[in-house]
Amino acid sequence: MSPLNHPKTRGSARTQIGIKEVRDNVLILPGNRYRTILTTSSVNFELQSDLEQDALIDTFQSFLNSLTTPIQILVRVRELDIDRYLEDLQTSRKEETEEIYQKQLTNYCDFIRKLVAGNKILSRRFYIVIPYDNKTGSDFALIKEQLLMNQEIVIKGMEKLGMTARQLTSLEILDLFYSFYRPEEAKIQPLTSELMRKTNGFDFF
């Protein structure tokens, strides 16, 4: 059985998370509340010189002052599935025809195993949530247009900070919530378009 296919818990999960729908890369919450989510790169503040840090702080302050709507900054820490990565490397090693590259892949796999032995390898990702609340629930196209206008302001602000940002797709939004609610299953079986079709869209579409 697919890890997403839990009829007894799927409805309660949706209620607890508070998602009404995901449409056209827009997260729709109850009460005519709409959200787009950006994934962003990061800057290592500690590695900057004092002058660079001061410049970043000033630029960030200017960015906040330029916003026409509040934003939410989300930092997501996830444990990486190193076993899956090693399996892919082993497959590549078996398919490799050059002996020298086979040895390199074998040595690299051994190095990774020793590196992670007894340790968890974590990834850190950064997101910005852009809200738009509409009490009347008017035309979705107009709502999306307003969200994209606010989103463009944020993206340009990120560029001035030396970072890049892009909007999450509908599938990526669902995968983000999937990883929150079922982290162990998400490591074993990532959310894909094919899996979404098999599980009837996780009841979000």
ABEGO torsion letter per residue (X at the ends): XBAABBAAAAAAAAAAAGBABBBGGBBBBBGGBBBBBBBBBBBBAAABBAAAAAAAAAAAAAAAAABABBBBBBBBBBBBBAAAAAAAAAAAAAABABAAAAAAAAAAAAAAAAAABGBBBBBBBBBBBBBBBBAAGBBAAAAAAAAAAAAAAAAAAAAAAGBBBBBBBAAAAAAAAAAAABAAAAAABBBBAAAAAAAGGGGAX
